[in-house]
Amino acid sequence: MENFTPRQQFILSRILNEGSLNIKSLLKQLDVSTRTILREITAINKELKKYSVTIFSHEDMELSISGNKKSIEELKISLNQVPMQWLFSKEQRQIIMACELLITKEPLKASYFSHKFNVVMGSISLDLDNIEKLLLSKNLCLLRRRNQGISIEGSEWNIRIALVEFLLELKPYEDLLAILYDEEVDQTVQAFFEIIFGTKLINLVKSIFNGSKFSYIRVNDVKYFTLFIQLLLAIRRTESGDSIKLPEKMKNEIINSEAYEKIKIIDEALGENGITLPEEELVYLTLYLSEYNYFLNNSNNFMQSDVNYEDIALELVADVSKKIQADITGDTQLIKDLSQHFKQTFYMLNIGLVVINPLVNEIKEHYSELFKIIKNRCKLIFSRYNLKIPSDEVGYIAMHIDVALQRKQEASRKINALIVCPGGIATARILSSKVNSLFPDIGELTVSSINNMNNKIEEDLYDLIISTVAINSHSKGKVIVVSPFMSKTDIEKISNFIFDFKVNGEQRTSTLSSSLKKEEVTSLDYELADDLLKNFRLNKTNADNIIELIDFISDDVYKSELTNDKQAIKFGIMKREEKGNVVVPGSNIALLHTRSDKMIRPFVGVYRITEPLSMTSIGFATEQTGTFIVLIARKDESNYILQLLGKISVALIEDKNFVNILKLGGIADIRNYLVNIVNKEEDI
């Protein structure tokens, strides 16, 4: 069998053992194209000739094997099963390597991965280079020590978040979910779970969840899957001595909750199987099981914030309305739903919980323009609270806004479309069928030949013209040229046209992005922006604690004649700091911000202290922090100034050069960098 590649051995083994096999199952397992599978079949058949055996490919994509029965049996015996990990793509291999390093306490050698995945050491080295970059974006560090091995360092919260995020990149959500149910599990998914957690532990946790006491969990697939993963993680990390650490006040509150009592039932079931989890791990699991109502509605809980979620919802909806040129600011149901959703989002992101949206890829594809707009606006708004909004969360917001747009357009008619297809009736039917199945917003479809096209267009009855060839027409804004088989790009173009049409209730002759109007900015806004940069402060203090530092900052702002009430500014900054999560992870810089009606003008300042303070970050991690950037806006601040402050806070999260200049640069260096930041044009 040495003449077969590992992939060829895998394909041959499947067909030999199953007799017949559909190509679709191989596509899913091997993550390759149909053409690649057929090419491999051709190569296998060349080698099988000497055995008088042939693999046949049928019209229904079924593969079958026929030939000398004795030879077929000999092939079965001589062909050892190929390890699944040999067949992983480069991306899948890197995900599994990263997860194994995250879950393992002891360092692992590069040679271990080389043998495991059947690749040369050079490939493993390149894999580790890429993993290192991915880990840095998750505030973790890959260490490669000669004679010791490879390991990952970082906070326990970040390690767990990273592992779940890597897992979600491995395969589509529905493939991952199959591991929990009695369904055929994708072999890549099965191999991942067995490598990272082990078959025995997976089966134990599944058996506990399948008990009648836990049937309520399965009502929500996302919550069910999340708790399953987190329980596996809690057990493995406890075994390696890396238990989670939580604030005492948080523990005391959650232990008294109803959700914690349900987790105790799981703990008892684990105890019957010889597994004991620390109390802090049970509290951590409760965070994922709860409906968040206890934490969100309990006025005494430690996570309460003075953030006005309705104001954030109104700001976001107003910004998006301007960008898409459709006023949905009056949709009270949307504002109410988003306010409640943001309350939960702030809670989850502040304490470092993972947001999972199983539909995020479909949302990105079908609402590509809307998704980009919302993502950009969220960056500007949420970065002011030192929060980085993940794509899954943007997807949820897009769903809320799309529902509002549907409400706005409930009474509007469907789109009338003309299909121009010179390839004959068969091609026209294929295209018509595709359009009907993909776009429910398109109602009546009319098919026309090139010869009859002009007459049809002159009738001016069509909102959209879909053509398989370029055409000359005065209705160019309505024309979209596509392939008869509808490529991904074609689908996106038509989806964007439909979104555009839905928003405005009429056809438009240019794409959404090119027709967006500039927001009106007054001369006073420009004056305030100029003053914001001119009044920039860079100071150093010997403050020994956060209270002394905030007192120094508020006094400095008062002396700069930017406020007439020093105590109000001090109270606002203090209230924000008390809620934690003021440190930008991995930067040693804290962001302090507030809004006050006692401010005369907005303010930006940077303060450095002689001895760094221990400050909290996402997930209750702590960092030694020596630099503090302060952003203060007025209560009724203009949207333009808020967006400038948003750009600064986004740069703090995304721009490492900015972080370094804040820590080391002089006043002129920082001011010049701030000018570049506020002048930067937005993508959307």
C-alpha atoms as one frame of an Amber mdcrd trajectory, in Angstrom:
protein
   0.000   0.000   0.000   3.062   2.235  -0.044   2.084   3.462  -3.540  -1.020
   5.157  -2.146  -0.962   8.549  -0.417  -2.649   8.739   3.044  -5.708  10.381
   1.468  -5.937   7.711  -1.221  -5.605   4.995   1.420  -8.427   6.607   3.399
 -10.763   6.771   0.364  -9.976   3.190  -0.664 -10.438   1.928   2.893 -13.883
   3.562   3.142 -15.074   2.065  -0.155 -13.680  -1.395   0.646 -15.343  -1.516
   4.035 -18.673   0.001   3.010 -19.052  -1.462  -0.503 -20.435   1.809  -1.863
 -19.941   5.380  -0.807 -21.343   8.800  -1.758 -18.775  11.396  -2.771 -20.579
  13.981  -0.611 -19.524  12.213   2.589 -15.891  12.313   1.439 -16.146  16.013
   0.580 -17.280  16.743   4.101 -14.643  14.576   5.773 -11.642  15.536   3.662
 -12.623  19.174   3.047 -11.712  18.998  -0.670 -13.569  19.526  -3.953 -15.432
  16.921  -6.040 -12.799  17.349  -8.744 -10.059  16.425  -6.248 -11.938  13.291
  -5.158 -12.412  12.177  -8.773  -8.750  12.842  -9.493  -7.796  10.660  -6.521
 -10.138   7.897  -7.759  -8.373   7.946 -11.140  -4.985   7.632  -9.426  -6.244
   4.784  -7.206  -7.664   2.898 -10.208  -4.290   2.998 -11.968  -2.744   1.168
  -9.022  -5.708  -1.217  -8.638  -5.317  -2.537 -12.204  -2.739  -5.080 -11.059
  -5.301  -6.417  -8.574  -8.035  -6.659 -11.270 -10.151  -4.298  -9.162 -11.853
  -1.017 -10.210 -13.694   1.809  -8.440 -16.711   3.074 -10.421 -18.135   6.603
 -10.199 -21.876   6.754 -10.948 -24.063   9.661 -12.057 -25.630  10.019  -8.602
 -22.123  10.603  -7.147 -22.044   7.091  -5.688 -18.739   5.220  -5.672 -18.637
   1.441  -5.788 -15.897  -1.187  -6.133 -15.898  -4.336  -8.268 -13.444  -6.982
  -9.417 -11.665 -10.096  -8.239 -13.233 -11.026  -4.875 -10.039 -12.609  -3.546
  -8.057  -9.459  -4.395 -10.657  -7.263  -2.688 -10.332  -9.305   0.519  -6.552
  -9.149   0.346  -6.725  -5.386  -0.081  -8.941  -5.107   2.997  -6.471  -7.105
   5.074  -3.347  -5.303   3.848  -4.791  -1.804   4.047  -4.440  -0.452   7.550
  -6.814   2.319   8.587  -5.191   5.725   8.017  -5.130   7.906  11.174  -7.639
  10.726  10.742  -5.122  13.341  11.877  -2.978  12.608   8.792  -5.825  13.912
   6.637  -6.348  17.250   8.362  -5.932  20.391   6.278  -3.183  22.790   7.320
  -5.733  25.069   9.013  -7.363  22.183  10.897  -3.955  20.895  11.980  -3.045
  24.304  13.391  -6.323  24.544  15.305  -5.798  21.127  16.904  -2.141  21.873
  17.701  -3.166  25.147  19.377  -5.933  23.464  21.384  -3.674  20.633  22.509
  -1.113  23.182  23.716  -3.877  25.119  25.496  -5.206  22.062  27.318  -1.868
  20.422  28.214   0.096  21.439  31.294   3.498  20.099  30.229   5.380  21.521
  27.191   5.123  19.506  23.958   7.930  18.916  21.467   7.737  19.856  17.782
   8.736  16.265  16.949   5.596  15.076  18.755   3.418  17.054  16.329   5.528
  15.999  13.332   4.911  12.296  14.031   1.301  12.831  15.042   0.292  14.612
  11.850   2.766  12.859   9.532   4.367  16.091   8.280   7.964  17.335   8.231
   9.411  19.519  10.999   9.547  22.495   8.624   5.747  22.427   8.269   5.332
  22.233  12.048   7.621  25.246  12.453   5.499  27.268  10.004   2.348  26.082
  11.821   3.749  27.342  15.125   4.578  30.726  13.559   0.950  31.142  12.537
  -0.372  29.845  15.877   1.834  32.397  17.648   0.188  35.251  15.700  -3.304
  33.916  16.430  -2.531  33.597  20.134  -1.220  37.158  20.358  -4.612  38.389
  19.115  -6.151  36.454  22.019  -3.729  37.934  24.589  -1.757  34.703  24.945
   1.925  33.969  24.373   3.485  30.948  22.626   6.797  29.958  24.210   9.358
  27.832  22.327  12.186  26.753  24.619  15.019  24.641  23.269  15.363  21.296
  25.092  12.097  21.968  26.974   9.362  22.209  24.373   6.430  24.394  23.353
   3.839  25.838  25.735   1.291  28.644  26.007   1.209  31.251  28.769  -1.619
  33.609  29.703  -4.565  34.024  32.039  -6.824  31.015  32.625  -9.797  33.011
  31.318  -8.029  33.807  28.049  -6.908  30.193  27.640 -10.468  28.904  27.904
 -11.910  31.578  25.640  -9.223  30.881  23.031  -9.877  27.127  23.042 -13.600
  27.602  22.454 -12.949  30.145  19.689 -10.507  27.774  17.963 -13.049  24.959
  18.194 -15.730  27.096  16.542 -13.357  27.696  13.606 -12.796  23.964  13.037
 -16.129  23.095  11.395 -19.612  24.595  10.919 -21.633  24.781  14.130 -24.106
  22.075  13.071 -21.219  19.619  12.550 -19.889  20.365  16.030 -23.323  19.986
  17.599 -23.667  16.444  16.222 -21.154  15.242  18.855 -23.906  15.686  21.464
 -26.620  13.747  19.688 -26.973  10.254  18.288 -26.120  11.407  14.793 -23.299
  10.605  12.374 -20.404  12.725  13.597 -17.969  14.273  11.139 -14.702  12.371
  11.521 -12.656  15.562  11.839 -14.869  16.692  14.719 -14.716  13.246  16.316
 -10.914  13.197  16.047 -10.648  16.690  17.541 -12.686  15.823  20.623 -10.855
  12.535  21.148  -7.425  14.201  20.867  -8.268  17.124  23.150 -10.584  15.547
  25.743 -10.401  11.765  25.345 -13.205   9.318  24.511 -13.807   8.228  28.102
 -14.405  11.760  29.396 -16.595  12.722  26.414 -18.833   9.682  26.917 -19.077
  10.342  30.656 -20.215  13.959  30.235 -22.645  12.961  27.469 -24.161  10.272
  29.686 -24.647  12.818  32.495 -26.332  15.301  30.154 -28.552  12.573  28.708
 -30.005  11.882  32.152 -33.619  12.906  32.711 -32.581  15.522  35.291 -30.880
  17.547  32.583 -33.443  17.439  29.781 -34.101  21.180  30.279 -30.587  21.976
  29.024 -31.255  20.525  25.571 -33.988  23.084  24.816 -31.312  25.591  23.800
 -28.689  24.047  21.490 -26.204  26.902  21.891 -26.380  26.801  25.677 -26.323
  22.993  25.686 -23.203  22.829  23.504 -21.471  25.669  25.376 -22.018  24.023
  28.761 -20.827  20.688  27.348 -17.545  22.252  26.172 -17.051  24.252  29.369
 -17.630  21.165  31.544 -15.069  19.173  29.551 -12.655  22.082  29.903 -13.279
  22.461  33.640 -12.519  18.771  34.233  -9.354  18.721  32.098  -7.988  21.981
  33.520  -8.722  20.859  37.090  -6.880  17.599  36.408  -3.825  19.612  35.334
  -4.053  21.907  38.379  -5.179  24.995  36.450  -8.503  25.876  38.043 -10.294
  29.158  37.327 -10.076  32.028  39.844 -13.057  34.284  40.601 -13.676  37.324
  42.853 -15.041  36.348  46.271 -18.026  38.687  45.969 -18.988  37.137  42.643
 -18.743  33.626  44.081 -20.973  34.518  47.033 -23.671  35.999  44.803 -23.763
  33.138  42.311 -23.714  30.384  44.950 -27.088  31.696  46.160 -28.650  31.562
  42.686 -31.093  28.984  41.313 -28.766  28.231  38.392 -26.018  27.189  40.824
 -28.331  24.566  42.351 -28.707  22.997  38.889 -24.929  22.907  38.460 -24.668
  21.178  41.851 -26.726  18.325  40.390 -24.118  17.934  37.646 -21.407  18.071
  40.311 -23.086  15.227  42.227 -23.230  13.121  39.055 -19.517  13.772  38.481
 -18.780  12.809  42.093 -20.421   9.433  41.555 -17.822   8.885  38.834 -14.874
   9.939  40.972 -14.535  13.522  39.639 -14.508  16.492  42.012 -14.582  20.068
  40.756 -13.573  23.057  42.928 -16.332  25.448  43.960 -14.946  28.162  41.673
 -15.288  25.860  38.649 -18.944  25.244  39.524 -19.524  28.991  39.793 -17.831
  29.471  36.393 -20.115  26.837  34.829 -23.128  28.596  36.345 -22.275  31.696
  34.313 -22.872  29.703  31.117 -25.991  27.929  32.368 -27.827  30.957  33.754
 -30.252  33.074  31.751 -28.321  36.108  33.138 -31.556  37.454  34.637 -30.269
  37.133  38.186 -27.131  39.064  37.438 -28.800  41.610  35.177 -31.797  42.421
  37.367 -30.311  42.179  40.861 -29.720  45.824  41.799 -27.112  44.837  44.400
 -24.943  42.643  42.254 -21.316  43.594  41.626 -21.727  43.812  37.843 -24.248
  46.678  37.927 -23.188  49.619  35.806 -24.228  53.197  35.278 -24.184  52.600
  31.510 -27.387  53.767  29.842 -28.112  50.896  27.430 -31.036  52.703  25.837
 -28.749  55.611  24.917 -26.301  53.156  23.307 -29.125  51.511  21.359 -30.419
  54.907  20.180 -26.905  56.014  19.161 -26.265  52.828  17.188 -29.663  52.841
  15.469 -29.287  56.531  14.575 -25.825  55.893  13.085 -26.994  52.869  11.101
 -30.100  54.723   9.900 -27.906  57.466   8.457 -25.609  54.970   6.763 -28.378
  52.934   5.124 -30.598  55.991   4.551 -33.623  54.433   6.222 -35.000  55.916
   9.434 -35.652  53.147  11.967 -34.985  55.347  15.013 -38.716  55.469  15.728
 -38.987  51.689  16.108 -39.566  51.481  19.865 -39.547  47.676  19.814 -36.070
  47.695  18.242 -34.717  50.138  20.855 -36.234  48.071  23.668 -34.876  44.782
  22.302 -31.388  46.180  21.680 -31.248  47.826  25.122 -31.945  44.504  26.820
 -29.574  42.706  24.481 -26.745  45.186  25.177 -27.244  44.763  28.904 -26.550
  41.048  28.518 -23.721  41.675  26.037 -21.893  44.053  28.389 -22.203  41.523
  31.181 -20.873  38.618  29.102 -17.986  40.493  27.498 -16.912  42.235  30.693
 -16.421  38.980  32.548 -14.960  37.185  29.545 -17.717  34.799  28.451 -17.768
  33.522  24.863 -20.589  34.726  22.587 -21.735  32.043  20.119 -23.940  32.806
  17.133 -24.438  29.670  14.984 -25.829  31.782  12.120 -22.990  34.310  11.908
 -21.547  33.010   8.610 -24.952  33.062   6.915 -25.588  36.588   8.250 -22.226
  37.788   6.908 -23.058  36.326   3.491 -26.660  37.454   3.106 -26.362  40.857
   4.820 -22.776  41.692   3.909 -23.227  45.485   3.616 -25.417  45.762   6.704
 -22.994  43.575   8.677 -20.014  45.785   7.742 -21.881  48.959   8.686 -22.974
  47.600  12.073 -19.515  46.195  12.831 -17.905  49.571  12.152 -20.425  51.514
  14.259 -20.127  49.004  17.122 -16.341  49.397  17.145 -16.674  53.149  17.604
 -19.335  52.889  20.305 -18.281  49.855  22.344 -14.560  50.636  22.353 -15.388
  53.591  24.619 -16.210  50.939  27.228 -13.009  48.991  26.451 -15.013  46.211
  24.781 -14.129  44.516  21.509 -17.322  43.302  19.860 -16.929  39.841  18.257
 -18.476  39.024  14.879 -20.979  36.670  16.550 -22.358  39.599  18.532 -22.476
  41.838  15.436 -24.522  39.051  13.827 -27.122  39.194  16.617 -27.380  42.987
  16.289 -27.764  42.656  12.506 -30.644  40.228  13.067 -32.417  42.750  15.332
 -31.974  45.553  12.793 -33.028  43.379   9.858 -36.269  42.508  11.697 -36.876
  46.246  12.154 -36.291  46.823   8.440 -38.745  44.047   7.656 -41.317  45.722
   9.901 -40.694  48.968   8.024 -41.222  47.262   4.687 -44.055  44.885   5.624
 -46.489  46.597   3.302 -44.062  46.964   0.412 -44.377  44.816  -2.707 -41.925
  42.153  -3.794 -39.305  42.782  -6.451 -40.229  42.182 -10.083 -37.262  40.737
 -11.955 -36.426  40.162 -15.627 -34.009  37.377 -16.561 -32.088  37.866 -19.800
 -30.502  34.593 -20.869 -29.280  33.971 -24.430 -28.173  30.415 -23.589 -31.514
  28.775 -24.356 -34.572  27.706 -22.387 -32.732  25.057 -20.357 -30.171  27.576
 -19.059 -32.939  30.092 -18.351 -34.844  27.511 -16.301 -31.739  26.662 -14.273
 -31.134  30.331 -13.500 -34.821  31.003 -12.726 -34.925  28.058 -10.360 -31.788
  29.274  -8.602 -33.136  32.810  -8.204 -36.491  31.560  -6.877 -34.854  29.317
  -4.282 -32.245  31.838  -3.103 -34.229  35.079  -2.996 -37.741  34.970  -1.489
 -37.961  38.775  -1.831 -38.083  38.395  -5.625 -41.657  37.822  -6.706 -42.588
  37.677 -10.375 -39.850  36.408 -12.704 -39.984  37.030 -16.467 -37.548  35.364
 -18.881 -36.469  37.124 -22.059 -34.113  36.479 -24.953 -31.585  39.080 -26.119
 -33.728  39.843 -29.177 -36.830  40.616 -27.142 -34.986  42.269 -24.272 -35.326
  45.926 -25.309 -39.107  45.679 -25.653 -39.358  44.192 -22.189 -37.090  46.809
 -20.606 -38.971  49.683 -22.240 -42.137  48.526 -20.489 -40.372  49.673 -17.259
 -42.102  46.982 -15.217 -38.974  45.524 -13.656 -37.090  46.540 -10.539 -34.159
  44.229 -11.269 -32.646  42.806 -14.479 -30.516  39.672 -14.093 -28.514  38.850
 -17.195 -25.957  36.203 -18.089 -24.294  38.619 -20.558 -23.400  42.300 -20.445
 -26.172  44.440 -21.942 -26.487  48.075 -22.968 -29.480  49.741 -21.387 -30.547
  53.057 -19.901 -31.470  51.005 -16.805 -27.872  50.116 -15.931 -28.496  50.633
 -12.235 -30.959  47.752 -12.343 -28.745  45.311 -14.244 -26.690  42.605 -12.533
 -24.596  40.285 -14.708 -24.330  36.747 -13.287 -23.217  33.238 -14.142 -26.076
  30.845 -15.095 -25.060  28.772 -12.059 -24.939  31.703  -9.612 -21.501  32.051
  -8.008 -21.038  33.238  -4.438 -20.149  36.704  -5.758 -23.355  36.774  -7.842
 -25.435  35.868  -4.793 -23.800  38.629  -2.780 -24.445  41.231  -5.513 -28.135
  40.350  -5.720 -28.450  40.179  -1.903 -26.982  43.680  -1.621 -29.366  44.972
  -4.299 -32.347  43.478  -2.447 -31.170  44.937   0.859 -30.767  48.300  -0.846
 -34.254  48.000  -2.364 -35.862  46.933   0.942 -34.370  49.859   2.792 -35.522
  52.501   0.350 -38.642  50.977  -1.139 -37.405  51.764  -4.651 -34.575  50.855
  -7.054 -31.379  52.891  -6.781 -28.806  53.313  -9.494 -25.694  52.808  -7.400
 -24.465  50.503  -4.701 -25.200  51.168  -1.066 -21.664  52.093  -0.089 -21.142
  54.647  -2.873 -24.423  56.460  -2.297 -24.134  57.064   1.431 -24.503  60.685
   2.381 -21.938  62.467   4.496 -23.149  63.274   7.987 -23.630  66.954   8.643
 -20.867  68.401  10.819 -21.063  71.966  12.118 -18.239  74.477  12.408 -18.616
  74.191  16.195 -17.870  70.459  15.938 -14.634  71.214  14.101 -13.712  73.832
  16.714 -14.313  71.332  19.513 -12.177  68.726  17.711  -9.356  71.267  17.334
  -9.601  72.188  21.004  -9.649  68.505  21.956  -6.185  68.127  20.408  -4.864
  71.499  21.624  -5.965  70.801  25.214  -4.391  67.333  25.214  -2.551  66.737
  28.495   0.444  64.474  29.253   1.371  64.353  32.933   3.234  62.159  35.392
   2.321  61.549  39.012   3.632  59.684  42.058   0.124  58.456  42.957   0.281
  55.278  45.083  -3.248  54.065  44.357  -6.148  54.548  41.971  -7.941  57.023
  44.244  -4.918  59.322  44.364  -4.552  59.010  40.578  -8.186  59.912  39.875
  -7.916  62.832  42.283  -4.842  64.036  40.368  -6.634  63.663  36.996  -9.803
  65.492  38.066  -7.694  68.288  39.577  -5.718  68.590  36.322  -8.925  68.808
  34.257 -10.270  71.467  36.654  -7.062  73.536  36.427  -7.299  73.343  32.623
 -10.668  75.145  32.976 -12.502  72.325  31.190 -14.914  71.771  34.094 -16.376
  73.852  36.875 -17.003  70.857  39.156 -13.916  68.782  40.012 -15.848  66.449
  42.331 -18.362  65.515  39.634 -15.541  64.475  37.285 -13.804  62.555  40.063
 -17.037  60.726  40.933 -17.731  59.828  37.272 -14.258  58.355  36.668 -14.308
  56.540  40.007 -17.689  54.977  39.274 -16.425  53.640  35.932 -13.203  52.260
  37.457 -15.084  50.441  40.220 -16.759  48.218  37.617 -13.388  46.854  36.461
 -12.316  45.942  32.903 -10.506  49.241  32.387  -7.244  47.670  31.164  -6.726
  46.969  27.466  -5.569  43.302  27.605  -1.842  42.841  27.095  -1.103  46.591
  26.830  -0.448  47.687  30.459  -2.645  50.699  29.618  -5.981  51.511  31.239
  -8.818  53.449  29.630 -10.736  55.721  32.011 -13.747  57.511  30.586 -16.932
  59.195  31.671 -19.605  61.621  30.469 -20.659  64.595  32.557 -22.856  67.667
  32.166 -20.242  69.483  34.250 -17.705  69.421  31.410 -17.366  72.625  29.383
 -15.519  70.912  26.535 -14.526  67.277  25.773 -11.097  66.115  26.975  -8.311
  63.649  26.134  -5.311  63.152  28.398  -2.578  60.633  29.218  -1.238  60.103
  32.730   1.755  58.032  33.724   2.565  56.894  37.248   5.947  56.135  38.774
   4.980  52.747  40.218   2.482  50.675  38.151  -0.826  49.702  39.763  -2.449
  46.255  39.626  -5.635  46.767  37.558  -8.381  44.391  36.409  -8.952  43.373
  32.800 -11.509  41.174  31.020 -12.176  37.918  32.861 -10.879  39.334  36.177
  -7.293  39.052  34.998  -4.912  41.652  36.463  -2.118  43.652  34.803   0.526
  46.001  36.120  -0.583  49.298  34.619   1.558  52.410  34.410  -0.219  54.454
  31.711  -3.782  55.755  31.807  -5.622  57.404  28.897  -8.601  59.522  29.932
 -11.538  60.377  27.654 -14.256  62.678  28.997 -17.296  63.777  26.983 -20.154
  66.086  27.835 -23.544  64.550  28.610 -25.099  65.955  25.421 -21.980  65.525
  23.285 -22.360  65.754  19.489 -22.236  62.578  17.455 -19.139  63.842  15.631
 -17.100  64.244  18.835 -18.312  60.892  20.170 -17.093  59.265  16.962 -13.682
  60.926  17.311 -13.384  59.609  20.860 -14.525  56.236  19.525 -11.720  56.255
  16.949  -9.181  56.882  19.712 -10.494  54.009  21.832 -10.574  51.697  18.779
  -6.921  52.537  18.060  -6.109  51.712  21.677  -7.435  48.191  21.101  -6.190
  47.615  17.545  -3.052  49.726  17.006   0.095  48.526  18.817   2.102  51.538
  17.617  -0.411  53.825  19.330  -0.085  51.799  22.530   3.714  52.125  22.461
   3.600  55.866  21.803   1.167  56.360  24.708   3.580  54.569  27.024   6.857
  56.084  25.754   6.194  59.070  23.494   6.343  62.763  24.231   3.419  65.186
  24.036   4.151  66.129  20.398   4.431  62.461  19.356   1.108  61.554  20.954
  -0.673  64.645  19.645   0.519  63.978  16.088  -0.642  60.371  16.322  -4.035
  61.518  17.632  -4.376  63.820  14.603  -3.774  60.863  12.284  -6.320  58.758
  14.169  -9.145  61.301  14.090  -8.477  62.099  10.419  -8.603  58.459   9.389
 -11.491  57.777   7.014 -13.910  55.010   7.946 -14.231  51.909   5.783 -18.009
  52.056   5.807
